[in-house]
Amino acid sequence: MKNFIHVMLSGDATVPAWVVSSFPVIKIVLAVLVCLCALAITILVLCQKTEDQGGTNVITGATDTFYNRNKGESLQGKVKKATVALAIIIFVLCIAFLIFNSIYRGY
C-alpha cells in the first residue's frame, strides 16, 4: 500500500494506453446516463399527484376524485418507487463520474 501511494504521489506512474483511451468514453457515457435519468425523474415528478385535498395533476390539471385516487393508487405507488430509484441511480452515477473525473484529468 505504501508503494502504491508513493507512485501515485510522485507522478511517475505509467498509464496503459487502453486506460487513457477508455476514460473519456466512460465519462461521456456516464454524463449521458445522468442526463437521461434526470429527464426521466423530471417527467415522473411532474406526473405525480399532489398529496393535499383535491390535488391536481401538474401536467393535465385534472382534479382528483375519490374514485381516481383509489383506482390509481397502485400506479402512484409504483411512480413514487421509480422516482426514489432514479434519484439513487443519479446519485451513484454522479459519484462514479466524480471518481472517473478525478482519476483521469485529461493527460
N, C-alpha and C positions, 0 to 999 in steps of 0.2 A: 504494500500500500504506500509506503514511504517513497519508493522509486516511482510509482505512478504519479504521485503529487509533484515530485521533483521534475519529472519530464514535462508535466503539464504547465508548471510554473516557469520553467526555463524556456519554453517555446521551441525546443529542439526536436520535437516530435514530428516525424514524417507521416503525413496523412495519405492513405492509399487513394488512388485515382477514382475508384468506384465510389468512395465516400464523398469526395469532393463533387463528383458529378451527380450524385443522388440527393444530396441535401437540398439543393434549390427546388428540385421536383417535389420532394416531400413537403417542403414549406408551402409550395403553391397548392398542392392537394389539400393540405390542412386548412389553408386560408379559404379555399373554395367550399370545403365542407362546413366550416364555421359560418360562411355567408348563407349557404343553403339551410342550415339548421336555424339560423337567425330569422330567415324569411318564413320558415315553417312555424316557428314558435310565435312569430307576429300574427300569422294567419290564425293559429289556434287560439291565441288570446282574444283576438277580435271576434271569433265565433262563439266564445263562451258567453253564457247568460250571466247577468248580474245576480247577486245574492239578495238584494233588497226587495221590498214589497213592489209587486207589479213591474219587475225588471224587464228591460227591453234588450234585445239583441243589438249589438253595436252596428253590425253591418246592415241588417234588414230593417231594424227599427220596430219589429213586431213585439207586441206586449205578450207577457207570459200569462197563461191561464192555468188553472189547476190541472186541467187535462193535459196540456202541453208539458207542464213540469213533470208530471208523473209518467207520461209516455216516454219522454226522452231522458229520464234520469240515468239509465244505464249508459246512454250515449254521452251524457255530460260527464259522468264519472270517468269514462274512457278518455275523453278530451282532456280532463284535468290531469290524469295519469300521464298522458302523452306529453302534456306541457311540462310536467316535472321531469320526465325522462329526457326531453330535449334540452332542458336547462342544464341537467347534469352532463349530457353529451357535449354541449357547448363549453362548459367549464373544463372538462377533460381535454377537449381539443385545443382550447386556449392555453392550457398548461403545457401540452405537448408542443404547441407552436413556440411558446416561450423557451422551452428546453432546446428545441432544434435551432431556434434563432440565437441562443446564447452559445451553443456549441459551434455552429458554423456562422462565421461573421463575414463571409464573402471572400476569403483569401484562397 
